[in-house]
Amino acid sequence: MALSFFLARIDLLKDIEKRIIVFDDPISSFDTRRRMTTVSILSKYAEKAQQFFLLSHDLYFIKDFNERNKKCLNLKIIWKDSSSVIIKHNVKAETLTGVFKDIHTLQKYQRDGAMDDIERREVIRCLRPVLEGVFRFKYFHFIKKDDEWLGDFFSKIRQCDDKSPLYRLKELYDDLYLSDINDYCKQYHHSNPNNFETPIYDEELRQFVDRTLQVLMYI
């Protein structure tokens, strides 16, 4: 009701192009239809107002608003060095999920490197899920069980004959040492009791990230 009254007051303004409009978390408890209607209404005001500020904790609402308003400047408040800091915010990247989010993590490491071992371990964590996810999607006929993983798929590649759609991956398997990627990840898996004591070397990690992204391009 409060939002409805506020929207009605804005509609009565004769000089909206001179106004600065601020909305603070306007979609609490909204269903999908009302969320999208609100995005549409706010976008209309954003185009007309002199300045428009939208504050929200809901990343997906912000993402929807961004898709309607390409000129947005996205900012985020983070805690850094015992203080609150405002930084530019990549909403699209943060709202990625699953394999797409993991691929983005690998690409970011390839481009920018990592600040510490926490970030490096997250990069290593992404290697196997990325390969498994893409293999499961493209070769769904060959991975029919939930308990078949990357090593199982590599076995299918090694054992297939020249009539199998997997046969062309044999060259990939040999040239890019796919089994090495799997073995490398196992060192840092939570099932390894010494995973946190195993050192991470950037040069080695970068090779496996590059190799993994090459595999995605090939398959």
C-alpha positions in Angstrom: 0.0 0.0 0.0 2.8 2.4 0.9 4.4 1.8 -2.5 1.1 2.3 -4.3 0.6 5.6 -2.6 4.2 6.7 -3.4 3.7 5.8 -7.1 0.4 7.7 -7.2 2.1 10.8 -5.8 4.8 10.5 -8.4 2.2 10.3 -11.2 0.8 13.6 -10.0 4.1 15.4 -10.3 4.2 18.0 -13.1 8.0 18.4 -13.1 9.3 14.9 -12.7 12.2 15.6 -15.1 13.6 18.0 -12.3 13.1 15.5 -9.5 15.5 13.0 -7.8 13.6 9.8 -7.0 14.8 7.2 -4.5 13.3 3.8 -4.0 14.5 1.7 -1.1 13.7 -2.1 -1.4 10.3 -1.6 -3.1 9.5 -5.3 -3.7 9.4 -7.0 -0.3 7.2 -10.2 -0.5 6.1 -9.5 -4.1 5.1 -12.4 -6.4 6.7 -12.7 -9.8 3.9 -10.8 -11.7 4.1 -7.8 -9.3 7.9 -7.8 -9.4 7.9 -7.5 -13.2 5.1 -4.8 -13.1 7.2 -2.9 -10.6 10.3 -3.1 -12.8 8.3 -1.7 -15.7 6.9 1.2 -13.7 10.2 2.1 -12.1 11.9 2.0 -15.5 9.4 4.5 -16.8 10.3 6.9 -13.9 14.0 6.3 -14.4 13.7 7.5 -18.0 11.9 10.7 -17.0 13.5 11.8 -13.7 16.6 13.9 -13.4 18.2 11.2 -11.2 16.9 7.9 -10.1 18.3 5.7 -7.3 17.1 2.2 -6.7 18.3 0.4 -3.5 17.7 -3.3 -3.0 19.0 -6.4 -1.3 17.5 -8.5 -4.1 20.1 -9.2 -6.7 17.7 -10.7 -9.2 15.3 -7.7 -9.0 18.3 -5.5 -9.7 19.3 -7.8 -12.6 15.8 -7.5 -14.1 15.9 -3.7 -13.7 19.3 -3.6 -15.4 18.1 -5.5 -18.4 15.4 -2.8 -18.9 17.8 0.1 -18.3 21.1 -0.3 -19.9 22.7 2.9 -18.6 22.6 1.9 -15.0 25.6 2.5 -12.8 25.7 -0.4 -10.3 27.3 0.1 -6.9 27.7 -2.2 -3.9 28.6 -1.6 -0.3 31.2 -4.1 1.0 33.1 -4.5 4.2 36.9 -4.0 3.7 39.7 -3.1 6.0 37.3 -2.5 9.0 35.2 -0.1 7.0 32.3 0.1 4.5 33.4 0.7 1.0 31.4 1.5 -2.2 32.6 -0.4 -5.3 31.3 -1.0 -8.8 29.2 -4.1 -8.9 28.9 -6.6 -11.7 25.3 -7.8 -11.1 25.2 -10.0 -14.2 28.3 -12.0 -13.0 27.0 -12.3 -9.4 23.7 -13.7 -10.5 25.2 -16.4 -12.7 24.5 -19.9 -11.3 25.9 -23.4 -11.7 28.3 -24.2 -14.6 28.0 -20.6 -16.0 29.2 -19.1 -12.7 32.1 -21.6 -12.5 33.1 -20.8 -16.1 33.1 -17.1 -15.1 35.4 -17.9 -12.1 37.9 -19.7 -14.4 37.9 -16.8 -16.9 38.3 -14.3 -14.2 41.3 -16.2 -12.8 42.8 -16.5 -16.3 42.4 -12.8 -16.8 43.2 -11.4 -13.3 44.8 -14.2 -11.3 44.0 -14.7 -7.6 44.6 -12.7 -4.4 45.2 -15.6 -2.1 44.8 -19.4 -1.6 41.1 -19.1 -0.7 40.5 -17.7 -4.2 42.8 -20.3 -5.8 40.9 -23.2 -4.1 37.7 -21.8 -5.4 39.2 -21.9 -8.9 40.3 -25.5 -8.4 36.8 -26.4 -7.2 35.3 -25.1 -10.4 37.4 -27.3 -12.8 35.6 -30.6 -12.4 32.1 -29.3 -12.2 32.6 -27.2 -15.4 33.8 -30.3 -17.3 31.2 -32.6 -15.8 28.4 -30.1 -16.5 29.2 -29.5 -20.1 29.8 -33.2 -20.8 26.5 -34.1 -19.1 24.7 -31.6 -21.2 26.2 -32.4 -24.6 26.6 -36.2 -24.2 23.5 -36.9 -22.0 23.0 -40.2 -23.8 26.3 -41.5 -22.4 25.9 -40.3 -18.8 22.6 -41.8 -17.6 23.4 -42.3 -13.9 23.6 -39.7 -11.2 26.6 -41.5 -9.7 28.7 -41.3 -12.9 31.3 -38.6 -12.7 34.2 -37.1 -14.7 36.5 -40.2 -14.3 33.7 -42.4 -15.5 33.2 -40.3 -18.6 36.9 -40.4 -19.3 36.7 -44.2 -19.2 33.9 -44.1 -21.8 36.2 -42.0 -24.1 39.1 -44.4 -23.7 37.0 -47.5 -24.4 34.8 -46.3 -27.3 35.3 -47.4 -30.9 35.4 -45.3 -34.0 31.6 -45.6 -34.5 30.9 -43.7 -31.2 30.2 -40.0 -31.1 32.8 -39.9 -28.3 35.5 -41.2 -30.6 36.6 -37.7 -31.7 37.3 -36.9 -28.1 40.1 -39.5 -27.9 42.5 -37.0 -29.6 41.4 -34.4 -27.0 41.9 -36.9 -24.2 45.5 -37.5 -25.3 46.5 -34.0 -26.4 45.1 -32.1 -23.4 45.8 -34.8 -20.8 42.2 -34.8 -19.5 43.0 -37.5 -16.9 45.6 -35.1 -15.4 42.9 -32.5 -14.8 40.9 -35.0 -12.8 43.9 -36.2 -10.8 45.0 -32.6 -10.1 41.5 -31.7 -8.7 41.5 -34.8 -6.5 44.5 -33.4 -4.5 42.3 -30.5 -3.3 39.0 -32.3 -2.9 37.5 -32.4 0.6 37.8 -36.2 0.6 41.6 -35.8 0.7 42.5 -35.4 4.4 45.5 -33.4 3.4 43.8 -31.1 0.9 44.4 -27.9 2.9 48.1 -28.7 3.4 48.7 -29.3 -0.3 50.4 -26.2 -1.7 48.9 -24.4 -4.7 51.3 -23.1 -7.4 49.9 -20.4 -9.7 51.9 -21.5 -12.7 50.5 -25.1 -12.4 46.9 -23.9 -11.7 47.0 -21.6 -14.7 47.9 -24.5 -17.0 45.0 -26.5 -15.8 42.6 -23.6 -16.1 43.8 -22.9 -19.6 43.5 -26.6 -20.5 40.0 -26.8 -19.1 38.8 -23.8 -21.1 40.4 -25.3 -24.2 38.4 -28.5 -23.7 35.2 -26.4 -23.5 36.0 -24.8 -26.8 36.6 -28.1 -28.4 33.7 -30.3 -27.3 
